């Protein structure tokens, strides 16, 4: 069995725990020793043990429950990790030259559909931003975004003529939860004009909502020009 040193890091603990799971030393559904016992074994702090076990739980190898301890999952579950993509990076990764253009940015009360979707108070103040993203001066994505002012007060001072709302949010506020929806929609007259497609044309659409703990931060509808392809790895 691998012996830890006095300078054991959380990465070392992750490696050792995985070795014990894969070798059968810790069987599926079995309980691990508690954090205090593991910290003593590995000559480290409970904080270091906690981080290692938390990451292994996030990666689908362990199940952690308050007062019930940490258990080896019988069937390890691969979990996707999500990073907010930047359109500039997508365009440049494909060899294109990125360009951004603001369509409009204005403070508005939340419409009824949005208040219901995000569980906002009626008429809660929002920043509504619409913008275009181009690759080599060809339409790439039309972005229609609402940002909750109470969650991100700084948004009232943001200059979206110089930076896209997604880039600004990534730099300004963290997120803890994301809801993603992918669908095919048909281009209305507005979308057809911006994306240079015939009206009624099916277009790839993504809707993304982010939260910071219990507070909704933003909802965005992203409409992609013809030929767009999304690839992810799990």
C-alpha positions as CSV (number, residue, x, y, z in Angstrom):
1,X,0.0,0.0,0.0
2,X,1.3,3.5,-0.8
3,X,2.7,5.3,2.2
4,X,2.1,9.0,2.6
5,X,4.9,11.4,3.6
6,X,4.8,14.2,6.1
7,X,4.3,16.6,3.3
8,X,1.3,14.9,1.7
9,X,-0.7,17.2,-0.5
10,X,-4.4,16.9,-1.4
11,X,-3.3,15.5,-4.8
12,X,-1.3,12.8,-3.1
13,X,-4.4,11.9,-1.0
14,X,-6.6,11.7,-4.1
15,X,-4.1,9.4,-5.8
16,X,-3.8,7.1,-2.8
17,X,-7.6,7.0,-2.3
18,X,-8.1,6.1,-6.0
19,X,-5.4,3.4,-5.6
20,X,-7.3,1.9,-2.7
21,X,-10.6,2.0,-4.5
22,X,-9.2,0.4,-7.7
23,X,-7.2,-2.2,-5.9
24,X,-10.3,-3.3,-3.9
25,X,-8.8,-2.2,-0.5
26,X,-11.9,0.0,-0.2
27,X,-14.9,-1.9,-1.7
28,X,-17.9,-0.3,-3.5
29,X,-20.4,1.0,-0.9
30,X,-17.9,0.8,1.9
31,X,-17.4,3.8,4.2
32,X,-14.0,5.6,4.3
33,X,-12.4,6.5,7.6
34,X,-13.5,9.9,8.8
35,X,-11.5,13.0,8.0
36,X,-9.8,13.2,11.4
37,X,-8.5,9.6,11.0
38,X,-7.3,10.2,7.4
39,X,-5.6,13.4,8.5
40,X,-3.7,11.6,11.2
41,X,-2.7,8.8,8.7
42,X,-1.5,11.2,6.1
43,X,0.1,13.7,8.5
44,X,-1.8,16.6,7.2
45,X,-4.7,18.9,8.1
46,X,-8.4,18.0,7.8
47,X,-8.7,20.8,5.3
48,X,-6.3,19.0,3.0
49,X,-8.3,15.7,3.4
50,X,-11.6,17.5,2.9
51,X,-10.4,19.0,-0.4
52,X,-9.2,15.7,-1.8
53,X,-12.4,13.9,-0.9
54,X,-14.6,16.7,-2.1
55,X,-12.9,16.7,-5.5
56,X,-13.2,12.9,-5.7
57,X,-16.9,13.2,-5.0
58,X,-17.3,15.9,-7.7
59,X,-15.5,13.6,-10.1
60,X,-18.0,10.8,-9.3
61,X,-15.9,8.3,-7.2
62,X,-17.3,9.0,-3.8
63,X,-20.6,10.0,-2.2
64,X,-20.5,12.4,0.8
65,X,-23.4,12.9,3.1
66,X,-23.4,15.0,6.3
67,X,-23.5,12.7,9.4
68,X,-23.4,9.6,7.2
69,X,-19.8,9.9,6.1
70,X,-18.0,9.3,2.8
71,X,-18.8,6.1,0.8
72,X,-17.3,4.6,-2.3
73,X,-19.7,4.7,-5.1
74,X,-20.6,1.3,-6.5
75,X,-20.6,2.7,-10.1
76,X,-18.3,5.7,-10.5
77,X,-20.0,8.5,-12.3
78,X,-18.2,10.7,-14.8
79,X,-19.4,14.2,-14.4
80,X,-19.0,17.0,-17.0
81,X,-17.4,20.2,-15.8
82,X,-18.6,23.4,-17.4
83,X,-16.6,26.5,-18.2
84,X,-18.4,29.6,-19.6
85,X,-17.1,29.7,-23.2
86,X,-16.0,33.0,-24.7
87,X,-17.1,33.6,-28.2
88,X,-13.7,35.3,-29.1
89,X,-11.9,32.0,-28.1
90,X,-14.3,29.9,-30.2
91,X,-13.8,32.1,-33.3
92,X,-10.0,32.4,-32.9
93,X,-9.7,28.6,-32.2
94,X,-11.3,28.0,-35.6
95,X,-8.8,30.4,-37.3
96,X,-11.2,33.3,-37.6
97,X,-10.8,37.0,-36.8
98,X,-13.2,38.0,-34.1
99,X,-15.3,41.2,-34.1
100,X,-17.9,42.4,-31.6
101,X,-20.7,44.9,-32.2
102,X,-23.2,46.2,-29.6
103,X,-26.8,46.4,-30.8
104,X,-28.4,47.9,-27.7
105,X,-28.0,48.1,-23.9
106,X,-30.7,49.5,-21.7
107,X,-32.2,49.3,-18.3
108,X,-35.7,47.8,-18.3
109,X,-38.1,46.3,-15.8
110,X,-38.2,42.5,-16.1
111,X,-41.1,41.4,-18.4
112,X,-43.6,38.9,-16.9
113,X,-42.0,35.8,-18.7
114,X,-38.6,36.7,-17.2
115,X,-39.9,37.3,-13.7
116,X,-41.6,33.9,-13.8
117,X,-38.5,32.1,-15.2
118,X,-36.0,33.6,-12.7
119,X,-38.5,34.0,-9.8
120,X,-37.9,37.7,-9.7
121,X,-40.1,40.4,-8.1
122,X,-42.5,42.0,-10.5
123,X,-40.8,44.8,-12.5
124,X,-37.4,44.1,-11.0
125,X,-34.7,46.1,-12.8
126,X,-32.7,44.4,-15.5
127,X,-30.0,45.3,-18.0
128,X,-31.0,44.1,-21.4
129,X,-28.1,43.7,-23.8
130,X,-28.3,42.6,-27.5
131,X,-25.1,42.2,-29.5
132,X,-23.5,40.5,-32.4
133,X,-20.3,38.4,-32.7
134,X,-18.6,38.0,-36.0
135,X,-15.9,35.7,-37.5
136,X,-14.0,37.3,-40.4
137,X,-16.9,39.8,-40.7
138,X,-19.4,37.0,-41.2
139,X,-22.2,36.6,-38.6
140,X,-21.3,34.0,-36.0
141,X,-23.7,34.6,-33.0
142,X,-26.5,36.9,-32.0
143,X,-26.7,37.3,-28.2
144,X,-29.8,38.5,-26.4
145,X,-29.0,38.8,-22.6
146,X,-30.7,40.0,-19.5
147,X,-28.7,40.7,-16.3
148,X,-30.2,41.0,-12.9
149,X,-29.2,44.4,-11.5
150,X,-29.7,43.5,-7.9
151,X,-27.3,40.6,-8.3
152,X,-24.7,42.6,-10.3
153,X,-25.1,46.3,-9.4
154,X,-21.9,47.2,-11.3
155,X,-23.7,46.4,-14.6
156,X,-25.4,49.9,-14.6
157,X,-21.9,51.4,-15.1
158,X,-20.6,48.9,-17.7
159,X,-19.7,50.1,-21.2
160,X,-20.9,47.3,-23.5
161,X,-19.8,49.2,-26.5
162,X,-16.3,48.2,-25.6
163,X,-16.7,44.7,-24.2
164,X,-19.3,42.0,-24.7
165,X,-21.6,41.2,-21.8
166,X,-20.4,37.6,-21.4
167,X,-16.8,38.7,-21.3
168,X,-17.7,41.4,-18.8
169,X,-19.6,38.9,-16.5
170,X,-16.8,36.4,-16.5
171,X,-14.4,39.1,-15.4
172,X,-16.8,40.6,-12.8
173,X,-18.9,38.0,-11.0
174,X,-18.4,34.3,-10.3
175,X,-21.2,31.7,-10.8
176,X,-22.1,28.6,-8.8
177,X,-24.8,27.0,-10.9
178,X,-25.6,26.9,-14.6
179,X,-28.7,25.7,-16.5
180,X,-28.2,25.0,-20.2
181,X,-30.9,24.3,-22.8
182,X,-30.2,23.5,-26.5
183,X,-32.8,23.7,-29.1
184,X,-33.6,24.4,-32.7
185,X,-35.6,27.5,-33.3
186,X,-36.6,29.4,-36.5
187,X,-35.3,32.8,-37.4
188,X,-37.8,35.6,-37.1
189,X,-37.3,38.8,-39.1
190,X,-34.9,40.2,-36.6
191,X,-32.7,37.1,-36.4
192,X,-32.7,36.6,-40.1
193,X,-31.4,40.1,-40.6
194,X,-28.6,39.8,-38.0
195,X,-27.5,36.3,-39.0
196,X,-28.0,36.7,-42.7
197,X,-30.3,33.7,-43.1
198,X,-33.7,33.4,-44.7
199,X,-36.7,34.1,-42.3
200,X,-38.0,30.8,-40.9
201,X,-34.6,29.1,-41.3
202,X,-33.8,26.6,-38.4
203,X,-31.0,27.9,-36.3
204,X,-29.0,26.3,-33.4
205,X,-30.0,28.1,-30.2
206,X,-28.6,27.9,-26.7
207,X,-30.2,29.3,-23.6
208,X,-28.0,29.7,-20.5
209,X,-29.0,30.8,-17.0
210,X,-26.4,31.3,-14.3
211,X,-26.8,31.8,-10.5
212,X,-24.5,32.9,-7.7
213,X,-25.7,30.7,-4.8
214,X,-29.5,31.4,-4.7
215,X,-29.4,34.6,-6.7
216,X,-30.0,34.6,-10.5
217,X,-27.3,36.5,-12.3
218,X,-28.2,36.4,-16.0
219,X,-30.2,34.6,-18.7
220,X,-28.9,34.6,-22.3
221,X,-30.3,33.3,-25.5
222,X,-27.5,32.7,-28.1
223,X,-28.4,32.2,-31.7
224,X,-25.8,30.8,-34.0
225,X,-25.3,31.2,-37.7
226,X,-25.7,28.3,-40.1
227,X,-22.9,25.7,-39.9
228,X,-22.2,26.1,-36.2
229,X,-21.0,22.9,-34.4
230,X,-20.7,22.5,-30.7
231,X,-18.2,19.9,-29.3
232,X,-17.5,19.0,-25.7
233,X,-15.5,16.5,-23.8
234,X,-16.6,14.5,-20.7
